[in-house]
Amino acid sequence: MRVVLILFSLAVALALLAPLLRRLSQRPFGARVELPDELVKCLVCNTYVVKTRALSRLEDGEVRHFCSAECARRAANR
Ligand SMILES: [Zn+2]
C-alpha cells in the first residue's frame, strides 16, 4: 500500500514539473532566433550584398548601400 502512495505522489510531482521543465528547455531555443541577414542592392552596379558587409552612407537623408569602396566613389563622382 505504501508503494502505491509513493508511486502516486511521484506521478503527481512529474505531472506538475513536466510543463515547467518544458518551458525551461524551450527558452534557450527561442532566444537563439535571429533576424536573417538582409540583402541590399548596390546602387552603382546593381549587385546584391549582405547588409552587414555593404558600405552604407547617408545621402540626402537616405541610406545608400554600395558593394565596394569603388562603387561608393563612383556614386560620389556622379
Ligand atoms: Zn557595386
N, CA, C, O and the ligand as a Tripos MOL2 file, in Angstrom:
@<TRIPOS>MOLECULE
protein
  313   311    79     0     0
PROTEIN
NO_CHARGES

@<TRIPOS>ATOM
      1 N           0.8350   -1.2110    0.0000 N.3       1 MET1
      2 CA          0.0000    0.0000    0.0000 C.3       1 MET1
      3 C           0.8700    1.2610    0.0000 C.2       1 MET1
      4 O           0.5590    2.2520   -0.6620 O.2       1 MET1
      5 N           1.9580    1.1960    0.7550 N.am      2 ARG2
      6 CA          2.8240    2.3690    0.8260 C.3       2 ARG2
      7 C           3.4710    2.6390   -0.5360 C.2       2 ARG2
      8 O           3.6510    3.7900   -0.9330 O.2       2 ARG2
      9 N           3.8170    1.5560   -1.2440 N.am      3 VAL3
     10 CA          4.4370    1.6930   -2.5630 C.3       3 VAL3
     11 C           3.5000    2.4200   -3.5190 C.2       3 VAL3
     12 O           3.9380    3.2620   -4.3030 O.2       3 VAL3
     13 N           2.2220    2.1000   -3.4540 N.am      4 VAL4
     14 CA          1.2380    2.7480   -4.3290 C.3       4 VAL4
     15 C           1.1850    4.2450   -4.0500 C.2       4 VAL4
     16 O           1.0940    5.0610   -4.9670 O.2       4 VAL4
     17 N           1.2450    4.5890   -2.7630 N.am      5 LEU5
     18 CA          1.1990    6.0180   -2.4010 C.3       5 LEU5
     19 C           2.4190    6.7620   -2.9290 C.2       5 LEU5
     20 O           2.3140    7.8790   -3.4340 O.2       5 LEU5
     21 N           3.6070    6.1040   -2.8000 N.am      6 ILE6
     22 CA          4.8380    6.7310   -3.2820 C.3       6 ILE6
     23 C           4.7800    6.9330   -4.7980 C.2       6 ILE6
     24 O           5.1290    7.9960   -5.3120 O.2       6 ILE6
     25 N           4.3250    5.8760   -5.5090 N.am      7 LEU7
     26 CA          4.2270    5.9710   -6.9610 C.3       7 LEU7
     27 C           3.2350    7.0520   -7.3750 C.2       7 LEU7
     28 O           3.4650    7.7840   -8.3380 O.2       7 LEU7
     29 N           2.1300    7.1440   -6.6360 N.am      8 PHE8
     30 CA          1.1050    8.1390   -6.9590 C.3       8 PHE8
     31 C           1.6510    9.5560   -6.7730 C.2       8 PHE8
     32 O           1.4360   10.4310   -7.6130 O.2       8 PHE8
     33 N           2.3700    9.7720   -5.6440 N.am      9 SER9
     34 CA          2.9030   11.1100   -5.4030 C.3       9 SER9
     35 C           3.9980   11.4590   -6.4120 C.2       9 SER9
     36 O           4.1650   12.6200   -6.7850 O.2       9 SER9
     37 N           4.7410   10.4400   -6.8480 N.am     10 LEU10
     38 CA          5.7520   10.6710   -7.8870 C.3      10 LEU10
     39 C           5.0970   11.0890   -9.2020 C.2      10 LEU10
     40 O           5.5690   11.9950   -9.8880 O.2      10 LEU10
     41 N           4.0040   10.4130   -9.5360 N.am     11 ALA11
     42 CA          3.2910   10.7260  -10.7700 C.3      11 ALA11
     43 C           2.7430   12.1450  -10.7230 C.2      11 ALA11
     44 O           2.7810   12.8640  -11.7210 O.2      11 ALA11
     45 N           2.2350   12.5440   -9.5650 N.am     12 VAL12
     46 CA          1.6970   13.8970   -9.4130 C.3      12 VAL12
     47 C           2.8220   14.9210   -9.5400 C.2      12 VAL12
     48 O           2.6720   15.9490  -10.2010 O.2      12 VAL12
     49 N           3.9530   14.6220   -8.8920 N.am     13 ALA13
     50 CA          5.0950   15.5350   -8.9510 C.3      13 ALA13
     51 C           5.5890   15.6890  -10.3900 C.2      13 ALA13
     52 O           5.9090   16.7990  -10.8160 O.2      13 ALA13
     53 N           5.6520   14.5940  -11.1380 N.am     14 LEU14
     54 CA          6.0880   14.6460  -12.5390 C.3      14 LEU14
     55 C           5.1180   15.4470  -13.3920 C.2      14 LEU14
     56 O           5.5220   16.2350  -14.2480 O.2      14 LEU14
     57 N           3.8310   15.2310  -13.1440 N.am     15 ALA15
     58 CA          2.8110   15.9490  -13.9130 C.3      15 ALA15
     59 C           2.9100   17.4490  -13.6650 C.2      15 ALA15
     60 O           2.6620   18.2500  -14.5660 O.2      15 ALA15
     61 N           3.2720   17.8280  -12.4410 N.am     16 LEU16
     62 CA          3.4050   19.2500  -12.1250 C.3      16 LEU16
     63 C           4.6930   19.8290  -12.6940 C.2      16 LEU16
     64 O           4.7250   20.9850  -13.1160 O.2      16 LEU16
     65 N           5.7590   19.0230  -12.7060 N.am     17 LEU17
     66 CA          7.0610   19.5230  -13.1410 C.3      17 LEU17
     67 C           7.2220   19.5220  -14.6630 C.2      17 LEU17
     68 O           7.9830   20.3260  -15.2010 O.2      17 LEU17
     69 N           6.5240   18.6380  -15.3520 N.am     18 ALA18
     70 CA          6.7190   18.4950  -16.7970 C.3      18 ALA18
     71 C           6.5360   19.8040  -17.5670 C.2      18 ALA18
     72 O           7.3900   20.1390  -18.3870 O.2      18 ALA18
     73 N           5.4580   20.5550  -17.3370 N.am     19 PRO19
     74 CA          5.3190   21.8200  -18.0760 C.3      19 PRO19
     75 C           6.4140   22.8190  -17.7380 C.2      19 PRO19
     76 O           6.8490   23.5830  -18.6000 O.2      19 PRO19
     77 N           6.8590   22.8180  -16.4870 N.am     20 LEU20
     78 CA          7.9420   23.7220  -16.0820 C.3      20 LEU20
     79 C           9.2320   23.3800  -16.7990 C.2      20 LEU20
     80 O           9.9300   24.2580  -17.3060 O.2      20 LEU20
     81 N           9.5460   22.0720  -16.8360 N.am     21 LEU21
     82 CA         10.7730   21.6350  -17.4920 C.3      21 LEU21
     83 C          10.7130   21.9350  -18.9900 C.2      21 LEU21
     84 O          11.7100   22.3220  -19.6000 O.2      21 LEU21
     85 N           9.5270   21.7500  -19.5690 N.am     22 ARG22
     86 CA          9.3990   22.0110  -20.9960 C.3      22 ARG22
     87 C           9.6330   23.4940  -21.2860 C.2      22 ARG22
     88 O          10.2700   23.8500  -22.2770 O.2      22 ARG22
     89 N           9.1100   24.3490  -20.4110 N.am     23 ARG23
     90 CA          9.2890   25.7850  -20.6090 C.3      23 ARG23
     91 C          10.7680   26.1760  -20.4830 C.2      23 ARG23
     92 O          11.2680   27.0090  -21.2400 O.2      23 ARG23
     93 N          11.4570   25.5590  -19.5130 N.am     24 LEU24
     94 CA         12.8730   25.8690  -19.3030 C.3      24 LEU24
     95 C          13.7160   25.4380  -20.4990 C.2      24 LEU24
     96 O          14.6480   26.1390  -20.8940 O.2      24 LEU24
     97 N          13.3840   24.2800  -21.0760 N.am     25 SER25
     98 CA         14.1830   23.7810  -22.1870 C.3      25 SER25
     99 C          13.8760   24.5400  -23.4660 C.2      25 SER25
    100 O          14.6790   24.5210  -24.3980 O.2      25 SER25
    101 N          12.7350   25.2050  -23.5290 N.am     26 GLN26
    102 CA         12.3910   25.9430  -24.7410 C.3      26 GLN26
    103 C          13.0160   27.3340  -24.7560 C.2      26 GLN26
    104 O          13.2150   27.9160  -25.8220 O.2      26 GLN26
    105 N          13.3190   27.8560  -23.5940 N.am     27 ARG27
    106 CA         13.7960   29.2350  -23.5210 C.3      27 ARG27
    107 C          15.0900   29.4820  -24.3180 C.2      27 ARG27
    108 O          15.1430   30.4340  -25.0960 O.2      27 ARG27
    109 N          16.1340   28.6530  -24.1470 N.am     28 PRO28
    110 CA         17.3530   28.9290  -24.9250 C.3      28 PRO28
    111 C          17.1230   28.7880  -26.4130 C.2      28 PRO28
    112 O          17.7500   29.4830  -27.2120 O.2      28 PRO28
    113 N          16.2150   27.8800  -26.7920 N.am     29 PHE29
    114 CA         15.9320   27.7000  -28.2250 C.3      29 PHE29
    115 C          15.2910   28.9600  -28.7940 C.2      29 PHE29
    116 O          15.6440   29.4140  -29.8830 O.2      29 PHE29
    117 N          14.3390   29.5200  -28.0370 N.am     30 GLY30
    118 CA         13.6570   30.7190  -28.5030 C.3      30 GLY30
    119 C          14.5860   31.9180  -28.5470 C.2      30 GLY30
    120 O          14.4270   32.7950  -29.3950 O.2      30 GLY30
    121 N          15.5650   31.9650  -27.6320 N.am     31 ALA31
    122 CA         16.4800   33.0990  -27.5710 C.3      31 ALA31
    123 C          17.4560   33.0860  -28.7440 C.2      31 ALA31
    124 O          18.0730   34.1010  -29.0670 O.2      31 ALA31
    125 N          17.5850   31.9080  -29.3810 N.am     32 ARG32
    126 CA         18.5540   31.8070  -30.4610 C.3      32 ARG32
    127 C          18.0340   32.3780  -31.7820 C.2      32 ARG32
    128 O          18.7790   32.4910  -32.7550 O.2      32 ARG32
    129 N          16.7520   32.7340  -31.8030 N.am     33 VAL33
    130 CA         16.1630   33.2350  -33.0480 C.3      33 VAL33
    131 C          16.8020   34.5730  -33.4120 C.2      33 VAL33
    132 O          16.7790   35.5160  -32.6220 O.2      33 VAL33
    133 N          17.3650   34.6470  -34.6010 N.am     34 GLU34
    134 CA         17.9930   35.8860  -35.0590 C.3      34 GLU34
    135 C          17.3600   36.3160  -36.3680 C.2      34 GLU34
    136 O          16.7810   35.5080  -37.0940 O.2      34 GLU34
    137 N          17.4790   37.5830  -36.6490 N.am     35 LEU35
    138 CA         16.9840   38.0730  -37.9220 C.3      35 LEU35
    139 C          17.9250   37.6090  -39.0160 C.2      35 LEU35
    140 O          19.1430   37.6670  -38.8490 O.2      35 LEU35
    141 N          17.3830   37.1520  -40.1300 N.am     36 PRO36
    142 CA         18.2620   36.7450  -41.2180 C.3      36 PRO36
    143 C          18.9770   37.9630  -41.7890 C.2      36 PRO36
    144 O          18.4460   39.0740  -41.7810 O.2      36 PRO36
    145 N          20.1740   37.7380  -42.2780 N.am     37 ASP37
    146 CA         20.9550   38.8440  -42.8150 C.3      37 ASP37
    147 C          20.2740   39.3890  -44.0680 C.2      37 ASP37
    148 O          19.9670   38.6490  -45.0030 O.2      37 ASP37
    149 N          20.0530   40.6670  -44.0610 N.am     38 GLU38
    150 CA         19.3120   41.3160  -45.1340 C.3      38 GLU38
    151 C          20.2190   41.5520  -46.3320 C.2      38 GLU38
    152 O          21.4150   41.8030  -46.1850 O.2      38 GLU38
    153 N          19.6310   41.4670  -47.5220 N.am     39 LEU39
    154 CA         20.3780   41.7700  -48.7280 C.3      39 LEU39
    155 C          20.0120   43.1680  -49.2140 C.2      39 LEU39
    156 O          18.8380   43.5340  -49.2590 O.2      39 LEU39
    157 N          21.0230   43.9380  -49.5730 N.am     40 VAL40
    158 CA         20.7810   45.2760  -50.0990 C.3      40 VAL40
    159 C          21.4190   45.3770  -51.4840 C.2      40 VAL40
    160 O          22.3630   44.6560  -51.8050 O.2      40 VAL40
    161 N          20.8820   46.2840  -52.2900 N.am     41 LYS41
    162 CA         21.3440   46.4040  -53.6630 C.3      41 LYS41
    163 C          22.3330   47.5550  -53.7840 C.2      41 LYS41
    164 O          22.0940   48.6590  -53.2930 O.2      41 LYS41
    165 N          23.4350   47.2750  -54.4390 N.am     42 CYS42
    166 CA         24.4080   48.3240  -54.7210 C.3      42 CYS42
    167 C          23.8180   49.2410  -55.7810 C.2      42 CYS42
    168 O          23.3540   48.7740  -56.8210 O.2      42 CYS42
    169 N          23.8350   50.5440  -55.5230 N.am     43 LEU43
    170 CA         23.1910   51.4900  -56.4340 C.3      43 LEU43
    171 C          23.9650   51.6530  -57.7350 C.2      43 LEU43
    172 O          23.3970   52.0860  -58.7380 O.2      43 LEU43
    173 N          25.2430   51.3160  -57.7360 N.am     44 VAL44
    174 CA         26.0720   51.5560  -58.9150 C.3      44 VAL44
    175 C          26.0460   50.3680  -59.8620 C.2      44 VAL44
    176 O          25.7650   50.5250  -61.0510 O.2      44 VAL44
    177 N          26.3350   49.1860  -59.3480 N.am     45 CYS45
    178 CA         26.4360   48.0260  -60.2370 C.3      45 CYS45
    179 C          25.2880   47.0360  -60.0670 C.2      45 CYS45
    180 O          25.2880   45.9740  -60.6880 O.2      45 CYS45
    181 N          24.3030   47.3800  -59.2240 N.am     46 ASN46
    182 CA         23.1060   46.5550  -59.0250 C.3      46 ASN46
    183 C          23.3880   45.1580  -58.4810 C.2      46 ASN46
    184 O          22.6090   44.2320  -58.7030 O.2      46 ASN46
    185 N          24.4850   45.0130  -57.7800 N.am     47 THR47
    186 CA         24.8070   43.7280  -57.1510 C.3      47 THR47
    187 C          24.1540   43.6800  -55.7780 C.2      47 THR47
    188 O          24.1100   44.6830  -55.0660 O.2      47 THR47
    189 N          23.6470   42.5060  -55.4120 N.am     48 TYR48
    190 CA         23.0720   42.3580  -54.0760 C.3      48 TYR48
    191 C          24.1720   41.9560  -53.0930 C.2      48 TYR48
    192 O          24.9140   41.0030  -53.3300 O.2      48 TYR48
    193 N          24.2640   42.6890  -52.0000 N.am     49 VAL49
    194 CA         25.2670   42.4000  -50.9820 C.3      49 VAL49
    195 C          24.5950   42.2610  -49.6240 C.2      49 VAL49
    196 O          23.5480   42.8550  -49.3670 O.2      49 VAL49
    197 N          25.2180   41.4640  -48.7580 N.am     50 VAL50
    198 CA         24.7240   41.3230  -47.3900 C.3      50 VAL50
    199 C          24.9030   42.6600  -46.6930 C.2      50 VAL50
    200 O          25.9610   43.2840  -46.7650 O.2      50 VAL50
    201 N          23.8440   43.0850  -46.0160 N.am     51 LYS51
    202 CA         23.8250   44.4310  -45.4400 C.3      51 LYS51
    203 C          25.0000   44.6930  -44.4900 C.2      51 LYS51
    204 O          25.5590   45.7890  -44.4750 O.2      51 LYS51
    205 N          25.3720   43.6760  -43.6950 N.am     52 THR52
    206 CA         26.4490   43.8830  -42.7310 C.3      52 THR52
    207 C          27.7960   44.0650  -43.4240 C.2      52 THR52
    208 O          28.7370   44.5850  -42.8250 O.2      52 THR52
    209 N          27.8910   43.6340  -44.6950 N.am     53 ARG53
    210 CA         29.1630   43.7670  -45.4190 C.3      53 ARG53
    211 C          29.1540   44.9270  -46.4010 C.2      53 ARG53
    212 O          30.1910   45.2900  -46.9560 O.2      53 ARG53
    213 N          27.9980   45.4950  -46.6080 N.am     54 ALA54
    214 CA         27.9040   46.5810  -47.5740 C.3      54 ALA54
    215 C          28.4280   47.8770  -46.9710 C.2      54 ALA54
    216 O          28.4450   48.0600  -45.7540 O.2      54 ALA54
    217 N          28.8540   48.7660  -47.8540 N.am     55 LEU55
    218 CA         29.2500   50.1050  -47.4070 C.3      55 LEU55
    219 C          27.9870   50.9480  -47.4110 C.2      55 LEU55
    220 O          27.3360   51.1000  -48.4450 O.2      55 LEU55
    221 N          27.6450   51.4890  -46.2650 N.am     56 SER56
    222 CA         26.4170   52.2720  -46.1760 C.3      56 SER56
    223 C          26.7590   53.7300  -45.9370 C.2      56 SER56
    224 O          27.6480   54.0600  -45.1520 O.2      56 SER56
    225 N          26.0390   54.5840  -46.6240 N.am     57 ARG57
    226 CA         26.2770   56.0130  -46.4880 C.3      57 ARG57
    227 C          24.9500   56.7420  -46.4500 C.2      57 ARG57
    228 O          23.9920   56.3490  -47.1170 O.2      57 ARG57
    229 N          24.9000   57.7850  -45.6790 N.am     58 LEU58
    230 CA         23.6840   58.5870  -45.5930 C.3      58 LEU58
    231 C          23.8040   59.7620  -46.5540 C.2      58 LEU58
    232 O          24.6440   60.6450  -46.3820 O.2      58 LEU58
    233 N          22.9440   59.7530  -47.5710 N.am     59 GLU59
    234 CA         22.9600   60.8460  -48.5470 C.3      59 GLU59
    235 C          21.5500   61.3750  -48.7250 C.2      59 GLU59
    236 O          20.6190   60.6020  -48.9540 O.2      59 GLU59
    237 N          21.3850   62.6690  -48.6230 N.am     60 ASP60
    238 CA         20.0770   63.3270  -48.7700 C.3      60 ASP60
    239 C          19.0360   62.6810  -47.8630 C.2      60 ASP60
    240 O          17.8940   62.4760  -48.2740 O.2      60 ASP60
    241 N          19.4210   62.3630  -46.6410 N.am     61 GLY61
    242 CA         18.5010   61.7730  -45.6770 C.3      61 GLY61
    243 C          18.1160   60.3490  -45.9780 C.2      61 GLY61
    244 O          17.1770   59.8230  -45.3800 O.2      61 GLY61
    245 N          18.8230   59.7060  -46.9000 N.am     62 GLU62
    246 CA         18.5150   58.3360  -47.2820 C.3      62 GLU62
    247 C          19.7670   57.4750  -47.1490 C.2      62 GLU62
    248 O          20.8640   57.9110  -47.4990 O.2      62 GLU62
    249 N          19.6040   56.2570  -46.6460 N.am     63 VAL63
    250 CA         20.7580   55.3810  -46.5160 C.3      63 VAL63
    251 C          21.0020   54.6880  -47.8520 C.2      63 VAL63
    252 O          20.1010   54.0610  -48.4090 O.2      63 VAL63
    253 N          22.2080   54.8030  -48.3550 N.am     64 ARG64
    254 CA         22.5420   54.1640  -49.6320 C.3      64 ARG64
    255 C          23.6030   53.1060  -49.3820 C.2      64 ARG64
    256 O          24.5110   53.2930  -48.5730 O.2      64 ARG64
    257 N          23.4750   52.0090  -50.0800 N.am     65 HIS65
    258 CA         24.3910   50.8860  -49.8800 C.3      65 HIS65
    259 C          25.2200   50.6450  -51.1400 C.2      65 HIS65
    260 O          24.7400   50.7640  -52.2670 O.2      65 HIS65
    261 N          26.4680   50.3080  -50.9030 N.am     66 PHE66
    262 CA         27.3680   50.0040  -52.0130 C.3      66 PHE66
    263 C          28.1050   48.7130  -51.7330 C.2      66 PHE66
    264 O          28.3750   48.3770  -50.5800 O.2      66 PHE66
    265 N          28.4350   47.9780  -52.8110 N.am     67 CYS67
    266 CA         29.0840   46.6810  -52.6300 C.3      67 CYS67
    267 C          30.5610   46.8610  -52.3160 C.2      67 CYS67
    268 O          31.1610   46.0190  -51.6480 O.2      67 CYS67
    269 N          31.1500   47.9530  -52.7940 N.am     68 SER68
    270 CA         32.5870   48.1470  -52.5810 C.3      68 SER68
    271 C          32.9030   49.6300  -52.4790 C.2      68 SER68
    272 O          32.0660   50.4840  -52.7700 O.2      68 SER68
    273 N          34.1330   49.9180  -52.0600 N.am     69 ALA69
    274 CA         34.5650   51.3040  -51.9450 C.3      69 ALA69
    275 C          34.6040   51.9570  -53.3130 C.2      69 ALA69
    276 O          34.3660   53.1580  -53.4380 O.2      69 ALA69
    277 N          34.9040   51.1730  -54.3390 N.am     70 GLU70
    278 CA         34.9710   51.7200  -55.6820 C.3      70 GLU70
    279 C          33.5990   52.2020  -56.1480 C.2      70 GLU70
    280 O          33.4760   53.2670  -56.7530 O.2      70 GLU70
    281 N          32.5680   51.4030  -55.8590 N.am     71 CYS71
    282 CA         31.2040   51.8000  -56.2330 C.3      71 CYS71
    283 C          30.7860   53.0400  -55.4720 C.2      71 CYS71
    284 O          30.1300   53.9170  -56.0340 O.2      71 CYS71
    285 N          31.1550   53.1310  -54.2020 N.am     72 ALA72
    286 CA         30.8110   54.3050  -53.4060 C.3      72 ALA72
    287 C          31.4700   55.5360  -53.9930 C.2      72 ALA72
    288 O          30.8780   56.6150  -54.0200 O.2      72 ALA72
    289 N          32.7150   55.3710  -54.4690 N.am     73 ARG73
    290 CA         33.4330   56.5040  -55.0680 C.3      73 ARG73
    291 C          32.7750   56.9110  -56.3860 C.2      73 ARG73
    292 O          32.6240   58.0970  -56.6780 O.2      73 ARG73
    293 N          32.3850   55.9060  -57.1780 N.am     74 ARG74
    294 CA         31.7330   56.2120  -58.4470 C.3      74 ARG74
    295 C          30.4360   56.9700  -58.2350 C.2      74 ARG74
    296 O          30.1170   57.8870  -58.9930 O.2      74 ARG74
    297 N          29.6890   56.5950  -57.2120 N.am     75 ALA75
    298 CA         28.4100   57.2630  -56.9220 C.3      75 ALA75
    299 C          28.6550   58.7020  -56.5100 C.2      75 ALA75
    300 O          27.8660   59.5900  -56.8330 O.2      75 ALA75
    301 N          29.7610   58.9340  -55.7890 N.am     76 ALA76
    302 CA         30.0670   60.2790  -55.3250 C.3      76 ALA76
    303 C          30.5070   61.1700  -56.4840 C.2      76 ALA76
    304 O          30.2730   62.3790  -56.4690 O.2      76 ALA76
    305 N          31.1450   60.5670  -57.4880 N.am     77 ASN77
    306 CA         31.6400   61.3380  -58.6370 C.3      77 ASN77
    307 C          30.5510   61.6750  -59.6470 C.2      77 ASN77
    308 O          30.7390   62.5270  -60.5160 O.2      77 ASN77
    309 N          29.4190   61.0030  -59.5260 N.am     78 ARG78
    310 CA         28.3540   61.2200  -60.4800 C.3      78 ARG78
    311 C          27.7800   62.6270  -60.4200 C.2      78 ARG78
    312 O          26.8650   62.9530  -61.1770 O.2      78 ARG78
    313 ZN         28.6700   47.9200  -56.6320 Zn       79 ZN79
@<TRIPOS>BOND
     1     1     2 1
     2     2     3 1
     3     3     4 2
     4     3     5 am
     5     5     6 1
     6     6     7 1
     7     7     8 2
     8     7     9 am
     9     9    10 1
    10    10    11 1
    11    11    12 2
    12    11    13 am
    13    13    14 1
    14    14    15 1
    15    15    16 2
    16    15    17 am
    17    17    18 1
    18    18    19 1
    19    19    20 2
    20    19    21 am
    21    21    22 1
    22    22    23 1
    23    23    24 2
    24    23    25 am
    25    25    26 1
    26    26    27 1
    27    27    28 2
    28    27    29 am
    29    29    30 1
    30    30    31 1
    31    31    32 2
    32    31    33 am
    33    33    34 1
    34    34    35 1
    35    35    36 2
    36    35    37 am
    37    37    38 1
    38    38    39 1
    39    39    40 2
    40    39    41 am
    41    41    42 1
    42    42    43 1
    43    43    44 2
    44    43    45 am
    45    45    46 1
    46    46    47 1
    47    47    48 2
    48    47    49 am
    49    49    50 1
    50    50    51 1
    51    51    52 2
    52    51    53 am
    53    53    54 1
    54    54    55 1
    55    55    56 2
    56    55    57 am
    57    57    58 1
    58    58    59 1
    59    59    60 2
    60    59    61 am
    61    61    62 1
    62    62    63 1
    63    63    64 2
    64    63    65 am
    65    65    66 1
    66    66    67 1
    67    67    68 2
    68    67    69 am
    69    69    70 1
    70    70    71 1
    71    71    72 2
    72    71    73 am
    73    73    74 1
    74    74    75 1
    75    75    76 2
    76    75    77 am
    77    77    78 1
    78    78    79 1
    79    79    80 2
    80    79    81 am
    81    81    82 1
    82    82    83 1
    83    83    84 2
    84    83    85 am
    85    85    86 1
    86    86    87 1
    87    87    88 2
    88    87    89 am
    89    89    90 1
    90    90    91 1
    91    91    92 2
    92    91    93 am
    93    93    94 1
    94    94    95 1
    95    95    96 2
    96    95    97 am
    97    97    98 1
    98    98    99 1
    99    99   100 2
   100    99   101 am
   101   101   102 1
   102   102   103 1
   103   103   104 2
   104   103   105 am
   105   105   106 1
   106   106   107 1
   107   107   108 2
   108   107   109 am
   109   109   110 1
   110   110   111 1
   111   111   112 2
   112   111   113 am
   113   113   114 1
   114   114   115 1
   115   115   116 2
   116   115   117 am
   117   117   118 1
   118   118   119 1
   119   119   120 2
   120   119   121 am
   121   121   122 1
   122   122   123 1
   123   123   124 2
   124   123   125 am
   125   125   126 1
   126   126   127 1
   127   127   128 2
   128   127   129 am
   129   129   130 1
   130   130   131 1
   131   131   132 2
   132   131   133 am
   133   133   134 1
   134   134   135 1
   135   135   136 2
   136   135   137 am
   137   137   138 1
   138   138   139 1
   139   139   140 2
   140   139   141 am
   141   141   142 1
   142   142   143 1
   143   143   144 2
   144   143   145 am
   145   145   146 1
   146   146   147 1
   147   147   148 2
   148   147   149 am
   149   149   150 1
   150   150   151 1
   151   151   152 2
   152   151   153 am
   153   153   154 1
   154   154   155 1
   155   155   156 2
   156   155   157 am
   157   157   158 1
   158   158   159 1
   159   159   160 2
   160   159   161 am
   161   161   162 1
   162   162   163 1
   163   163   164 2
   164   163   165 am
   165   165   166 1
   166   166   167 1
   167   167   168 2
   168   167   169 am
   169   169   170 1
   170   170   171 1
   171   171   172 2
   172   171   173 am
   173   173   174 1
   174   174   175 1
   175   175   176 2
   176   175   177 am
   177   177   178 1
   178   178   179 1
   179   179   180 2
   180   179   181 am
   181   181   182 1
   182   182   183 1
   183   183   184 2
   184   183   185 am
   185   185   186 1
   186   186   187 1
   187   187   188 2
   188   187   189 am
   189   189   190 1
   190   190   191 1
   191   191   192 2
   192   191   193 am
   193   193   194 1
   194   194   195 1
   195   195   196 2
   196   195   197 am
   197   197   198 1
   198   198   199 1
   199   199   200 2
   200   199   201 am
   201   201   202 1
   202   202   203 1
   203   203   204 2
   204   203   205 am
   205   205   206 1
   206   206   207 1
   207   207   208 2
   208   207   209 am
   209   209   210 1
   210   210   211 1
   211   211   212 2
   212   211   213 am
   213   213   214 1
   214   214   215 1
   215   215   216 2
   216   215   217 am
   217   217   218 1
   218   218   219 1
   219   219   220 2
   220   219   221 am
   221   221   222 1
   222   222   223 1
   223   223   224 2
   224   223   225 am
   225   225   226 1
   226   226   227 1
   227   227   228 2
   228   227   229 am
   229   229   230 1
   230   230   231 1
   231   231   232 2
   232   231   233 am
   233   233   234 1
   234   234   235 1
   235   235   236 2
   236   235   237 am
   237   237   238 1
   238   238   239 1
   239   239   240 2
   240   239   241 am
   241   241   242 1
   242   242   243 1
   243   243   244 2
   244   243   245 am
   245   245   246 1
   246   246   247 1
   247   247   248 2
   248   247   249 am
   249   249   250 1
   250   250   251 1
   251   251   252 2
   252   251   253 am
   253   253   254 1
   254   254   255 1
   255   255   256 2
   256   255   257 am
   257   257   258 1
   258   258   259 1
   259   259   260 2
   260   259   261 am
   261   261   262 1
   262   262   263 1
   263   263   264 2
   264   263   265 am
   265   265   266 1
   266   266   267 1
   267   267   268 2
   268   267   269 am
   269   269   270 1
   270   270   271 1
   271   271   272 2
   272   271   273 am
   273   273   274 1
   274   274   275 1
   275   275   276 2
   276   275   277 am
   277   277   278 1
   278   278   279 1
   279   279   280 2
   280   279   281 am
   281   281   282 1
   282   282   283 1
   283   283   284 2
   284   283   285 am
   285   285   286 1
   286   286   287 1
   287   287   288 2
   288   287   289 am
   289   289   290 1
   290   290   291 1
   291   291   292 2
   292   291   293 am
   293   293   294 1
   294   294   295 1
   295   295   296 2
   296   295   297 am
   297   297   298 1
   298   298   299 1
   299   299   300 2
   300   299   301 am
   301   301   302 1
   302   302   303 1
   303   303   304 2
   304   303   305 am
   305   305   306 1
   306   306   307 1
   307   307   308 2
   308   307   309 am
   309   309   310 1
   310   310   311 1
   311   311   312 2
@<TRIPOS>SUBSTRUCTURE
     1 MET1         2 RESIDUE 1 A MET
     2 ARG2         6 RESIDUE 1 A ARG
     3 VAL3        10 RESIDUE 1 A VAL
     4 VAL4        14 RESIDUE 1 A VAL
     5 LEU5        18 RESIDUE 1 A LEU
     6 ILE6        22 RESIDUE 1 A ILE
     7 LEU7        26 RESIDUE 1 A LEU
     8 PHE8        30 RESIDUE 1 A PHE
     9 SER9        34 RESIDUE 1 A SER
    10 LEU10       38 RESIDUE 1 A LEU
    11 ALA11       42 RESIDUE 1 A ALA
    12 VAL12       46 RESIDUE 1 A VAL
    13 ALA13       50 RESIDUE 1 A ALA
    14 LEU14       54 RESIDUE 1 A LEU
    15 ALA15       58 RESIDUE 1 A ALA
    16 LEU16       62 RESIDUE 1 A LEU
    17 LEU17       66 RESIDUE 1 A LEU
    18 ALA18       70 RESIDUE 1 A ALA
    19 PRO19       74 RESIDUE 1 A PRO
    20 LEU20       78 RESIDUE 1 A LEU
    21 LEU21       82 RESIDUE 1 A LEU
    22 ARG22       86 RESIDUE 1 A ARG
    23 ARG23       90 RESIDUE 1 A ARG
    24 LEU24       94 RESIDUE 1 A LEU
    25 SER25       98 RESIDUE 1 A SER
    26 GLN26      102 RESIDUE 1 A GLN
    27 ARG27      106 RESIDUE 1 A ARG
    28 PRO28      110 RESIDUE 1 A PRO
    29 PHE29      114 RESIDUE 1 A PHE
    30 GLY30      118 RESIDUE 1 A GLY
    31 ALA31      122 RESIDUE 1 A ALA
    32 ARG32      126 RESIDUE 1 A ARG
    33 VAL33      130 RESIDUE 1 A VAL
    34 GLU34      134 RESIDUE 1 A GLU
    35 LEU35      138 RESIDUE 1 A LEU
    36 PRO36      142 RESIDUE 1 A PRO
    37 ASP37      146 RESIDUE 1 A ASP
    38 GLU38      150 RESIDUE 1 A GLU
    39 LEU39      154 RESIDUE 1 A LEU
    40 VAL40      158 RESIDUE 1 A VAL
    41 LYS41      162 RESIDUE 1 A LYS
    42 CYS42      166 RESIDUE 1 A CYS
    43 LEU43      170 RESIDUE 1 A LEU
    44 VAL44      174 RESIDUE 1 A VAL
    45 CYS45      178 RESIDUE 1 A CYS
    46 ASN46      182 RESIDUE 1 A ASN
    47 THR47      186 RESIDUE 1 A THR
    48 TYR48      190 RESIDUE 1 A TYR
    49 VAL49      194 RESIDUE 1 A VAL
    50 VAL50      198 RESIDUE 1 A VAL
    51 LYS51      202 RESIDUE 1 A LYS
    52 THR52      206 RESIDUE 1 A THR
    53 ARG53      210 RESIDUE 1 A ARG
    54 ALA54      214 RESIDUE 1 A ALA
    55 LEU55      218 RESIDUE 1 A LEU
    56 SER56      222 RESIDUE 1 A SER
    57 ARG57      226 RESIDUE 1 A ARG
    58 LEU58      230 RESIDUE 1 A LEU
    59 GLU59      234 RESIDUE 1 A GLU
    60 ASP60      238 RESIDUE 1 A ASP
    61 GLY61      242 RESIDUE 1 A GLY
    62 GLU62      246 RESIDUE 1 A GLU
    63 VAL63      250 RESIDUE 1 A VAL
    64 ARG64      254 RESIDUE 1 A ARG
    65 HIS65      258 RESIDUE 1 A HIS
    66 PHE66      262 RESIDUE 1 A PHE
    67 CYS67      266 RESIDUE 1 A CYS
    68 SER68      270 RESIDUE 1 A SER
    69 ALA69      274 RESIDUE 1 A ALA
    70 GLU70      278 RESIDUE 1 A GLU
    71 CYS71      282 RESIDUE 1 A CYS
    72 ALA72      286 RESIDUE 1 A ALA
    73 ARG73      290 RESIDUE 1 A ARG
    74 ARG74      294 RESIDUE 1 A ARG
    75 ALA75      298 RESIDUE 1 A ALA
    76 ALA76      302 RESIDUE 1 A ALA
    77 ASN77      306 RESIDUE 1 A ASN
    78 ARG78      310 RESIDUE 1 A ARG
    79 ZN79       313 GROUP 0 **** ****
